[in-house]
């Protein structure tokens, strides 16, 4: 089995307050993605949630970042923002055929983020996860679900996600339910607690903790220090890790991601 890989990044790369802070002063905007690719190891793309991207855009992103870099994609809102997820087949097919396979080996997981009002319905969730394709145009697809309603803190949700090999997004340092169960061959984390109080968004000891957690997950360990699992323990296995510093004090997020990467390399 190939060694588990850890990818650390932020949400997107276009954010004016990062200019002169994360991006050097005077750096052309067209070079920002390449700069992010040199300092981070992944990005979560939010634009795919709002609208379909073109195959040309995906191919361009692929070519602007180094080998080993990945793009996680937010799944389309036209798939997830509906009362009955099981009826999302046509929209799901349209999204997966939009050209995302042009990212090739730089395609990370797809995060299907649910609305905060969406409550757990075992039959509907099972049917929806069963619709998620395993590949498109020969490119393997990995799926994660970000549940934002407390009703998903249910052992049956964990069983369903594990059956389909879909990761439950670990939404930490936030108002959203913290579910740490590992249900897929990879782990997907979104940490949302950066503040202006610290230059890197988090206190040094907190950055240390997140670096250690990412490394522990890659080795097959869990996150028992954060929260007790909701369901039965999963299989202990090495897994790829995708950790994105999202929301919070957004101006600080690249610094937090860079600091976590540095701690794992040190």
N, C-alpha and C positions, 0 to 999 in steps of 0.2 A: 504494500500500500504506500502511495506517495505521502511524503511528510505533510502534515496539516499546515496550512498557510493562514496568516493573520493579516487582515486588511483593515487599516484605520483611516478614517477620513471625516468629511463633513457633508452637509447638504448643499449640493450645487457648487458652482465656482464663480458665479456672477453676483457680486454684492458690493456696491460702491464703497461702504465703510471699510472694506478690506484693502482698498487701494491706498498705498502708502503705509500700510500696517503689515498685512500678510504679503501683498504684492509690492515690490519695490516702486518707489515714486517714479512716475514716468513710464512704467511698463505699458506697452500698447495693450489695449483690451483683448486684441486677437491672440495675444500670447499668454493670457491668464491661465487657460487650461493646461498648457505645457508647463507653466511654472508650478501649478498645483500638482501635476504629475511627478515633478521632481522631489516634492517635499511630503506628499501624502501617498498612500498606497490604495486609495479607493475614494469614490464619491457616490453619494446617493442622489439620483436625479429626480427632482420634484416635477419638472415640466411634463414628464410623461403621464402624470396624474391628470393634468388639465387638457392635454391635446396630444394627438398622435404626432410623432416625429417622423421625419423622412429617412429612408434608407441611407441617403447621402449624408445626413447629419450623423447618424450612428457610425458610418464608415469614417467620417472626418474625426469624430471623437476617438475612435479606435487608433487612428494614425498619429494623434497628437500626444499620446501618453506612452510611457515605456512598457516593456514586457513585464508582466506580473501585476500590473495595475488593473483594477476592476471598476465597473460601473454597476451599482445596484440601481434598479429602476422602481419607481412608485407605479403600481398598476393603475390603469385608467379608472377614473371616477365613474365612467359610464358602465363599468363592470360592477363596481362595489356599492355605488350609491343607489341601491334599489331595495325594495321591501323583500323580494324573493331572490336570493342570490342564485338559486338553482336555475333561474331563467336567463342567466347572463351569457349563455353559450355563444350567440352571434356576436355580441360585443367583445367577448373574450377572444374569439377567433380573429376578429378584426385587429385587436390590439397585438396579438402574437404574430400576425402576418404583416405588421407595419414596417418591418425592416430591422427589428432589433437584433436579428441574427447577424447583421453586418458587424456587430461588436465582437463576434467570434469568441476567442478564448478570454476576452476582456469583459464578457457579460457576467455580471454577478447575479445575485438572487433578485427576484421580483417581489416587492413588498406590497401585498394586498391589504391596504389600510382601510379598516372599517370606520364608519361614522360612530361617534360616541353614543348615539341613540340606538345603534343596532344591537339588539339583544341576542343572546345565545339561543339558537334553535338547532338542536342536534341533527334533525333530518335535513334541514336546509344546508347547514355547514358541511355535512357529509357529502351531500349531492354536489355542492359547489367545488369542494376540494377534489372530488372525483372528475370534474370537468377540466382541471388544470393539465395542460399538455406536458409531457415529459421532454419533448424536444421540438424544435422548429428548424427546418432546413438543415438538419444534421447537427444543430447546436443544442446541447443539453440545457434544459431549463430547470432552475431551482426556485422553489416558491416558499414564501413566508407569509404569515398572516398577522397583522397587527390589530388585535381586538382592543377596543377602547371602552367597553362596558363591563361593569363588575360581574355581570352574569356569566362571563366567559371564564371566570375563576372556578371552573367546574371540572372534575376528573374526566367526565365524558368528552369534553372538548380536547383534553390532552390525548385521550385514546384515539379520537378521530384524526387529529393532526398527525399522530405517530403512525397510524395506519396508512396514511397517504404520503408520509415522508415530508410533510410540510413543517417548516420551523415556526414556532410561536415567537413573535418578536418580543424581546426583552426590553420593555420601555422603563428605563430607570431614571431616578431623580426627577420624577414628574408627578402629575396629578392622575396619571392613567394607571390602570391595574398593572402591578408588577408580577408577571408570571415567568418564573425562571426554569420551568420544565424544558428539557431538551428532547425534541421530537423528530429531529432530522439529522442527516450526516453533516450539518453545519449549524452554526449558531449565529443569530442576527441580533445585534444590540443597538439601541438608540439611547444615548445618555443625554439628558436634557436639563442639566442643572448648573451650567456655567453662570457666573455672576461677574459683575464689574469689579468686585472686591479684589480679585486676584488677576495678575497680568495674563496668566494662562487659563483663566476661567475657573479653575479649581485650585484648591490648596495643594501643595506638593504631595502631601500624604494621600490625598484622594487620587491624584494622578498615579501615584505608586500603586494604589489598590486596583485601579482599572487596568493598568499594565499587567499586574499579577493575575487578575481574573481572566484576561484575554489569553494569557499563556496557559493558565490552568484549563480553560475550556479546550484549547488546542490539544492538550494532553489527554482529554477525556474526562476531566473532573467537572463537577457542577458548581453552582453558585449558592451553596447553602448559607454563606455568610450574608447574602442579601435577603433571601426569603425561602421559606420551606416550599418544596415542590407541591403543586396542586394535586397531581396524579401520582401513579405508581412510578418508581424510579425507572429510567430508561437504561438502555444498554450503554455501558461505559466504553467509549471508543474515541479515538482521536478524530477531531473534526476541524474543518476550516472555520475561521471566525471572521465576521464582518461587524465592525464596531464604528458607528458614526456619531459624532458629536453634533447634536441637533438642537435647535431652538435655544432657550436660555438667553444668555447675553451673547448674541450671534457674532458680534465683532470679535469676541475672544475665542470662538470655536476652532479656527485653524491653529492657534497657538496651543490649545489643549490637545488637539490631535497630534501635532508635531512633538509635543512633550511626551505623550504616551508612546509614540514610535521610538523616540530616543531612549526611553527607559527600557524598552525591550531589546534594544541593540547594545545597551551598555553592559 
